[in-house]
Amino acid sequence: MAHELEHSVLHMDRGILYSLKELMLRPGRLMRDYIEGRRARQAKPLLLLMVMAAAVVFLSKYILGAGVIDGSLPQVDFQAAGAGGKNSLDPAAMQAAFATVGDLMDRNFAAFTLLLLPFEAAAFRLAFGRVGKLNYPEWLAITAFLTVQAFVFWIIALPLQRWFPYVQNLVMWVAMGYGVFSLVQFFSGYPRWKSALRAMAGFGAFLLVGGLVTVVLVVALLVKSMAG
């Protein structure tokens, strides 16, 4: 552990700090170096992802005293939303289902991050098609880097959340915008406007999948509670 700490974490010219610095300053070049095999100075994408996921969880607890999902999801008034109609779902059950899903994601944040990573990679693979001739494992690495970027922005915004509760929603859009910039930089030989459109399509498809995963979990909990 001491060896790993010295050679992969603390050095600014290699390892985790180097990868984070380059990922935020020259993201396209860092990802291109990794894909083309120039990896000696870089931290592995999944290691970087797990370290940053742990940092998000720890700092959310330390700074906000709340879970990651508790601190970032907007509150929904299910009582008002379900006020009309005989066939509307029980608002209390809906609230409990969303709270349970949020707590499940909080307790398994790193696992959910890894669970969604293949879906995000598939979304970008479909959005970019044959551009760059990248295979699926290469898109997994690029997607891991993009997720790390989002976590960096998330951590920066955490102190502001005490005064601006929904700042994380803004951070999500900032992170996606920077992700689009990163992919445009990565595909430097391809028309920028086409790269930007394809990147936005990839992010849009991933947001749809992420929303569907949440809905499926909520519906499963509602069905279970109704059956019980």
Backbone hydrogen bonds in HBPLUS format (Angstrom, degrees):
<---DONOR---> <-ACCEPTOR-->    atom                        ^
c    i                          cat <-CA-CA->   ^        H-A-AA   ^      H-
h    n   atom  resd res      DA  || num        DHA   H-A  angle D-A-AA Bond
n    s   type  num  typ     dist DA aas  dist angle  dist       angle   num
A0005-LEU N   A0001-MET O   2.83 MM   4  6.03 156.6  1.89 148.6 155.4     1
A0006-GLU N   A0002-ALA O   2.97 MM   4  6.17 157.5  2.02 147.4 152.8     2
A0007-HIS N   A0003-HIS O   2.96 MM   4  6.08 166.9  1.98 154.1 157.6     3
A0008-SER N   A0004-GLU O   2.83 MM   4  5.33 145.1  1.95 142.0 147.9     4
A0009-VAL N   A0005-LEU O   3.35 MM   4  5.08 142.9  2.50 116.6 123.0     5
A0010-LEU N   A0005-LEU O   3.20 MM   5  6.41 156.9  2.25 166.3 172.6     6
A0016-ILE N   A0008-SER O   2.48 MM   8  5.72 170.5  1.49 159.3 155.9     7
A0015-GLY N   A0041-ARG O   2.75 MM  26  5.87 142.3  1.89 129.5 142.0     8
A0019-SER N   A0015-GLY O   2.94 MM   4  6.10 161.6  1.97 151.6 157.5     9
A0020-LEU N   A0016-ILE O   2.89 MM   4  6.11 161.0  1.93 154.4 159.4    10
A0021-LYS N   A0017-LEU O   2.94 MM   4  6.09 162.0  1.98 148.5 153.6    11
A0022-GLU N   A0018-TYR O   2.95 MM   4  6.16 172.9  1.96 157.5 159.0    12
A0023-LEU N   A0019-SER O   2.81 MM   4  5.80 149.1  1.91 142.4 152.0    13
A0024-MET N   A0020-LEU O   3.13 MM   4  6.28 141.6  2.29 142.6 150.1    14
A0025-LEU N   A0021-LYS O   2.99 MM   4  6.14 143.3  2.13 145.3 156.3    15
A0026-ARG N   A0022-GLU O   2.68 MM   4  5.05 150.0  1.77 132.5 143.2    16
A0030-LEU N   A0026-ARG O   3.06 MM   4  6.31 162.3  2.10 157.9 163.4    17
A0031-MET N   A0027-PRO O   3.00 MM   4  6.20 170.4  2.01 157.2 159.0    18
A0032-ARG N   A0028-GLY O   2.93 MM   4  6.03 155.3  1.99 143.8 151.5    19
A0033-ASP N   A0029-ARG O   2.82 MM   4  5.98 158.7  1.87 150.2 155.7    20
A0034-TYR N   A0030-LEU O   3.04 MM   4  6.32 154.7  2.11 146.1 152.8    21
A0035-ILE N   A0031-MET O   2.97 MM   4  6.20 167.2  1.99 152.5 155.5    22
A0036-GLU N   A0032-ARG O   2.95 MM   4  6.06 153.6  2.03 148.4 155.6    23
A0038-ARG N   A0033-ASP O   2.72 MM   5  4.88 140.7  1.87 158.9 154.6    24
A0037-GLY N   A0034-TYR O   3.15 MM   3  5.24 163.2  2.18 105.7 109.9    25
A0042-GLN N   A0039-ARG O   3.04 MM   3  5.16 151.0  2.12 108.2 117.3    26
A0048-LEU N   A0044-LYS O   2.92 MM   4  6.16 165.5  1.94 162.6 167.2    27
A0049-LEU N   A0045-PRO O   2.84 MM   4  6.05 152.0  1.91 145.5 154.0    28
A0050-MET N   A0046-LEU O   2.95 MM   4  6.13 160.1  1.99 147.5 151.6    29
A0051-VAL N   A0047-LEU O   2.99 MM   4  6.19 161.1  2.03 152.7 157.9    30
A0052-MET N   A0048-LEU O   3.04 MM   4  6.21 162.2  2.08 148.3 152.8    31
A0053-ALA N   A0049-LEU O   2.89 MM   4  6.05 152.4  1.97 146.8 155.1    32
A0054-ALA N   A0050-MET O   2.98 MM   4  6.13 159.7  2.02 145.5 150.6    33
A0055-ALA N   A0051-VAL O   2.98 MM   4  6.24 147.5  2.09 139.8 149.4    34
A0056-VAL N   A0052-MET O   2.90 MM   4  6.15 153.3  1.98 146.9 153.1    35
A0057-VAL N   A0053-ALA O   3.08 MM   4  6.36 163.6  2.11 150.1 153.7    36
A0058-PHE N   A0054-ALA O   2.92 MM   4  6.09 169.3  1.93 152.3 155.5    37
A0059-LEU N   A0055-ALA O   2.91 MM   4  5.93 170.6  1.92 151.2 154.3    38
A0060-SER N   A0056-VAL O   2.96 MM   4  5.95 149.5  2.05 143.1 151.6    39
A0061-LYS N   A0057-VAL O   3.15 MM   4  6.38 157.6  2.20 147.1 152.4    40
A0062-TYR N   A0058-PHE O   2.89 MM   4  6.11 156.6  1.94 147.8 155.4    41
A0063-ILE N   A0059-LEU O   2.77 MM   4  5.59 167.4  1.79 145.4 149.7    42
A0064-LEU N   A0060-SER O   3.00 MM   4  5.32 142.3  2.14 124.5 136.1    43
A0066-ALA N   A0060-SER O   3.48 MM   6  6.02 167.4  2.50 129.0 127.0    44
A0065-GLY N   A0061-LYS O   2.98 MM   4  4.34 125.8  2.28 102.2 115.3    45
A0071-GLY N   A0067-GLY O   3.03 MM   4  6.08 146.9  2.15 142.7 149.8    46
A0072-SER N   A0069-ILE O   3.13 MM   3  5.22 153.0  2.21 103.2 111.3    47
A0073-LEU N   A0069-ILE O   3.05 MM   4  5.86 161.0  2.09 161.5 159.8    48
A0081-ALA N   A0077-ASP O   3.02 MM   4  6.25 160.1  2.06 146.6 153.1    49
A0082-GLY N   A0078-PHE O   2.95 MM   4  5.83 144.3  2.08 137.6 144.4    50
A0083-ALA N   A0080-ALA O   3.32 MM   3  5.14 166.7  2.34 106.2 106.4    51
A0093-ALA N   A0090-ASP O   3.04 MM   3  5.27 119.7  2.42 102.5 117.2    52
A0094-MET N   A0090-ASP O   2.99 MM   4  6.34 157.1  2.05 155.5 162.7    53
A0095-GLN N   A0091-PRO O   2.88 MM   4  6.10 162.9  1.91 151.7 155.9    54
A0096-ALA N   A0092-ALA O   2.95 MM   4  6.11 157.9  2.00 143.2 149.5    55
A0097-ALA N   A0093-ALA O   2.87 MM   4  6.04 153.4  1.94 146.3 153.7    56
A0098-PHE N   A0094-MET O   2.98 MM   4  6.23 167.0  2.00 155.8 158.2    57
A0099-ALA N   A0095-GLN O   2.96 MM   4  6.09 157.2  2.01 145.8 152.8    58
A0100-THR N   A0096-ALA O   2.89 MM   4  6.04 151.5  1.97 143.8 151.5    59
A0101-VAL N   A0097-ALA O   2.96 MM   4  6.21 160.0  2.00 150.9 155.9    60
A0102-GLY N   A0098-PHE O   2.89 MM   4  6.07 161.2  1.93 148.4 153.9    61
A0103-ASP N   A0099-ALA O   2.92 MM   4  6.10 155.3  1.98 143.8 150.6    62
A0104-LEU N   A0100-THR O   2.85 MM   4  6.07 153.0  1.93 145.5 153.5    63
A0105-MET N   A0101-VAL O   2.92 MM   4  6.18 158.5  1.97 151.4 156.5    64
A0106-ASP N   A0102-GLY O   2.91 MM   4  6.11 150.1  2.00 142.9 151.9    65
A0107-ARG N   A0103-ASP O   2.98 MM   4  6.18 162.3  2.01 150.8 154.2    66
A0108-ASN N   A0104-LEU O   3.11 MM   4  6.18 129.5  2.38 136.7 149.4    67
A0112-PHE N   A0108-ASN O   2.91 MM   4  6.17 159.5  1.95 158.6 164.2    68
A0113-THR N   A0109-PHE O   2.93 MM   4  6.14 150.6  2.02 145.5 154.3    69
A0114-LEU N   A0110-ALA O   3.01 MM   4  6.30 157.4  2.06 148.5 153.5    70
A0115-LEU N   A0111-ALA O   2.83 MM   4  6.05 147.5  1.94 142.9 153.3    71
A0116-LEU N   A0112-PHE O   3.00 MM   4  6.16 152.9  2.07 147.8 152.3    72
A0117-LEU N   A0113-THR O   3.15 MM   4  6.23 131.4  2.40 137.5 150.0    73
A0119-PHE N   A0116-LEU O   3.09 MM   3  5.32 120.5  2.46 103.6 118.4    74
A0120-GLU N   A0116-LEU O   3.03 MM   4  6.34 155.9  2.09 156.6 164.0    75
A0121-ALA N   A0117-LEU O   2.93 MM   4  6.18 161.9  1.97 156.6 161.6    76
A0122-ALA N   A0118-PRO O   2.94 MM   4  6.09 152.9  2.01 140.7 148.1    77
A0123-ALA N   A0119-PHE O   2.93 MM   4  6.18 148.9  2.03 142.5 151.0    78
A0124-PHE N   A0120-GLU O   3.09 MM   4  6.42 160.4  2.13 152.6 156.1    79
A0125-ARG N   A0121-ALA O   2.87 MM   4  6.04 151.6  1.95 145.0 154.1    80
A0126-LEU N   A0122-ALA O   2.97 MM   4  6.14 155.6  2.03 147.1 152.2    81
A0127-ALA N   A0123-ALA O   2.94 MM   4  6.11 154.2  2.01 142.2 150.3    82
A0128-PHE N   A0124-PHE O   2.91 MM   4  5.97 159.6  1.95 150.5 153.7    83
A0129-GLY N   A0125-ARG O   2.95 MM   4  5.74 130.9  2.20 131.8 144.2    84
A0131-VAL N   A0128-PHE O   2.95 MM   3  5.50 161.0  1.99 145.3 144.2    85
A0133-LYS N   A0130-ARG O   2.98 MM   3  5.03 157.9  2.03 118.0 123.9    86
A0139-TRP N   A0135-ASN O   3.11 MM   4  6.49 148.1  2.21 147.2 156.7    87
A0139-TRP N   A0136-TYR O   3.00 MM   3  5.01 117.7  2.40  97.3 113.1    88
A0140-LEU N   A0136-TYR O   2.93 MM   4  6.29 143.6  2.06 149.8 161.0    89
A0141-ALA N   A0137-PRO O   3.18 MM   4  6.53 151.4  2.26 143.8 149.5    90
A0142-ILE N   A0138-GLU O   3.05 MM   4  6.38 161.8  2.08 148.3 153.0    91
A0143-THR N   A0139-TRP O   2.82 MM   4  5.89 161.5  1.85 148.4 153.9    92
A0144-ALA N   A0140-LEU O   2.97 MM   4  6.14 149.4  2.06 141.8 149.9    93
A0145-PHE N   A0141-ALA O   3.11 MM   4  6.44 155.0  2.18 147.6 153.5    94
A0146-LEU N   A0142-ILE O   2.99 MM   4  6.33 156.8  2.04 149.5 156.1    95
A0147-THR N   A0143-THR O   2.92 MM   4  6.16 152.0  2.00 148.2 155.6    96
A0148-VAL N   A0144-ALA O   2.99 MM   4  6.26 152.0  2.07 146.4 154.0    97
A0149-GLN N   A0145-PHE O   3.01 MM   4  6.36 156.0  2.07 149.2 155.4    98
A0150-ALA N   A0146-LEU O   3.11 MM   4  6.47 156.3  2.17 144.0 149.4    99
A0151-PHE N   A0147-THR O   3.01 MM   4  6.35 150.0  2.10 146.1 154.3   100
A0151-PHE N   A0148-VAL O   3.06 MM   3  5.01 115.3  2.50  94.0 109.9   101
A0152-VAL N   A0148-VAL O   2.96 MM   4  6.31 148.5  2.06 151.5 160.3   102
A0152-VAL N   A0149-GLN O   3.08 MM   3  5.14 119.7  2.46  96.1 111.1   103
A0153-PHE N   A0149-GLN O   3.13 MM   4  6.53 162.0  2.16 156.8 160.0   104
A0154-TRP N   A0150-ALA O   2.91 MM   4  6.11 150.6  2.00 142.9 152.2   105
A0155-ILE N   A0151-PHE O   2.88 MM   4  6.11 158.6  1.92 150.7 154.4   106
A0156-ILE N   A0152-VAL O   3.05 MM   4  6.32 159.5  2.09 149.9 155.5   107
A0157-ALA N   A0153-PHE O   3.07 MM   4  6.28 147.9  2.18 145.0 152.9   108
A0158-LEU N   A0155-ILE O   3.25 MM   3  5.22 146.0  2.37  98.0 107.5   109
A0160-LEU N   A0157-ALA O   3.01 MM   3  5.39 127.3  2.29 110.0 123.9   110
A0161-GLN N   A0158-LEU O   3.05 MM   3  5.32 147.7  2.16 108.2 117.7   111
A0163-TRP N   A0160-LEU O   3.09 MM   3  5.77 140.1  2.25 115.3 123.8   112
A0164-PHE N   A0160-LEU O   2.88 MM   4  5.96 152.9  1.95 151.3 159.5   113
A0167-VAL N   A0164-PHE O   3.10 MM   3  5.54 155.6  2.16 129.5 126.8   114
A0169-ASN N   A0166-TYR O   3.09 MM   3  5.57 140.0  2.26 108.5 118.4   115
A0170-LEU N   A0167-VAL O   3.08 MM   3  5.18 120.0  2.46  97.2 111.6   116
A0171-VAL N   A0167-VAL O   2.90 MM   4  6.24 153.8  1.97 147.7 156.2   117
A0172-MET N   A0168-GLN O   2.97 MM   4  6.16 146.7  2.08 142.1 149.3   118
A0173-TRP N   A0170-LEU O   3.09 MM   3  5.36 119.2  2.48 100.9 114.7   119
A0174-VAL N   A0170-LEU O   2.98 MM   4  6.34 155.2  2.04 150.4 158.4   120
A0175-ALA N   A0171-VAL O   2.76 MM   4  5.95 163.1  1.79 156.5 160.5   121
A0176-MET N   A0172-MET O   3.01 MM   4  6.24 154.1  2.08 142.0 149.0   122
A0177-GLY N   A0173-TRP O   2.91 MM   4  6.09 154.5  1.97 143.7 151.0   123
A0178-TYR N   A0174-VAL O   2.91 MM   4  6.20 154.5  1.97 149.4 156.3   124
A0179-GLY N   A0175-ALA O   2.82 MM   4  6.02 141.7  1.97 139.5 151.2   125
A0180-VAL N   A0176-MET O   2.90 MM   4  6.20 149.3  1.99 147.0 154.1   126
A0181-PHE N   A0177-GLY O   3.08 MM   4  6.39 159.2  2.12 143.9 149.1   127
A0182-SER N   A0178-TYR O   2.86 MM   4  6.09 151.5  1.94 142.8 150.8   128
A0183-LEU N   A0179-GLY O   3.00 MM   4  6.27 156.1  2.06 148.5 153.7   129
A0184-VAL N   A0180-VAL O   2.94 MM   4  6.19 153.8  2.01 150.3 158.1   130
A0185-GLN N   A0181-PHE O   2.95 MM   4  6.19 155.3  2.02 147.1 153.8   131
A0186-PHE N   A0182-SER O   2.84 MM   4  6.08 146.0  1.96 140.8 151.2   132
A0187-PHE N   A0183-LEU O   2.94 MM   4  6.15 162.6  1.97 150.3 152.8   133
A0190-TYR N   A0187-PHE O   3.05 MM   3  5.49 165.8  2.08 119.1 122.9   134
A0194-LYS N   A0191-PRO O   3.15 MM   3  5.44 124.1  2.48 103.2 116.8   135
A0195-SER N   A0191-PRO O   3.03 MM   4  6.36 159.9  2.08 155.8 162.0   136
A0196-ALA N   A0192-ARG O   2.85 MM   4  6.10 161.7  1.89 155.5 160.5   137
A0197-LEU N   A0193-TRP O   3.05 MM   4  6.17 161.0  2.09 141.3 146.0   138
A0198-ARG N   A0194-LYS O   2.95 MM   4  6.11 165.5  1.97 151.3 155.5   139
A0199-ALA N   A0195-SER O   2.84 MM   4  5.99 155.3  1.90 148.3 155.7   140
A0200-MET N   A0196-ALA O   2.92 MM   4  6.14 160.8  1.96 150.2 155.2   141
A0201-ALA N   A0197-LEU O   2.93 MM   4  6.15 151.8  2.01 144.7 152.9   142
A0202-GLY N   A0198-ARG O   2.93 MM   4  6.21 150.8  2.02 144.3 152.1   143
A0203-PHE N   A0199-ALA O   2.96 MM   4  6.29 161.8  1.99 154.3 158.2   144
A0204-GLY N   A0200-MET O   2.87 MM   4  6.02 158.8  1.92 146.5 152.9   145
A0205-ALA N   A0201-ALA O   2.95 MM   4  6.14 160.0  1.99 148.2 152.8   146
A0206-PHE N   A0202-GLY O   3.02 MM   4  6.23 155.0  2.09 145.6 152.7   147
A0207-LEU N   A0203-PHE O   2.90 MM   4  6.16 158.4  1.95 153.0 158.5   148
A0208-LEU N   A0204-GLY O   3.09 MM   4  6.31 153.6  2.16 145.2 152.2   149
A0209-VAL N   A0205-ALA O   3.02 MM   4  6.32 156.3  2.08 145.8 151.9   150
A0210-GLY N   A0206-PHE O   2.81 MM   4  6.06 164.7  1.84 156.1 160.3   151
A0211-GLY N   A0207-LEU O   2.93 MM   4  6.09 155.5  1.99 145.0 151.4   152
A0212-LEU N   A0208-LEU O   2.95 MM   4  6.19 153.2  2.03 145.4 153.0   153
A0213-VAL N   A0209-VAL O   2.91 MM   4  6.21 154.2  1.97 152.7 159.4   154
A0214-THR N   A0210-GLY O   3.16 MM   4  6.43 159.3  2.21 145.3 150.1   155
A0215-VAL N   A0211-GLY O   2.96 MM   4  6.22 160.4  2.00 149.5 155.1   156
A0216-VAL N   A0212-LEU O   2.85 MM   4  6.03 161.4  1.89 151.5 156.4   157
A0217-LEU N   A0213-VAL O   3.08 MM   4  6.31 158.5  2.13 147.4 152.7   158
A0218-VAL N   A0214-THR O   2.97 MM   4  6.25 160.0  2.01 151.0 156.6   159
A0219-VAL N   A0215-VAL O   2.84 MM   4  6.01 170.1  1.85 158.5 161.0   160
A0220-ALA N   A0216-VAL O   2.92 MM   4  6.02 157.1  1.97 145.3 152.0   161
A0221-LEU N   A0217-LEU O   3.05 MM   4  6.30 154.0  2.12 144.7 151.1   162
A0222-LEU N   A0218-VAL O   2.89 MM   4  6.20 153.8  1.96 150.1 158.2   163
A0223-VAL N   A0219-VAL O   2.85 MM   4  6.08 164.8  1.87 155.5 159.1   164
A0224-LYS N   A0220-ALA O   2.98 MM   4  6.14 155.6  2.04 142.0 149.2   165
A0225-SER N   A0221-LEU O   2.90 MM   4  6.10 156.3  1.95 146.5 152.6   166
A0226-MET N   A0222-LEU O   2.88 MM   4  6.09 155.2  1.95 150.8 157.6   167
A0227-ALA N   A0223-VAL O   2.89 MM   4  6.02 150.9  1.98 144.5 152.7   168
A0228-GLY N   A0224-LYS O   2.95 MM   4  6.13 140.3  2.11 138.4 149.2   169
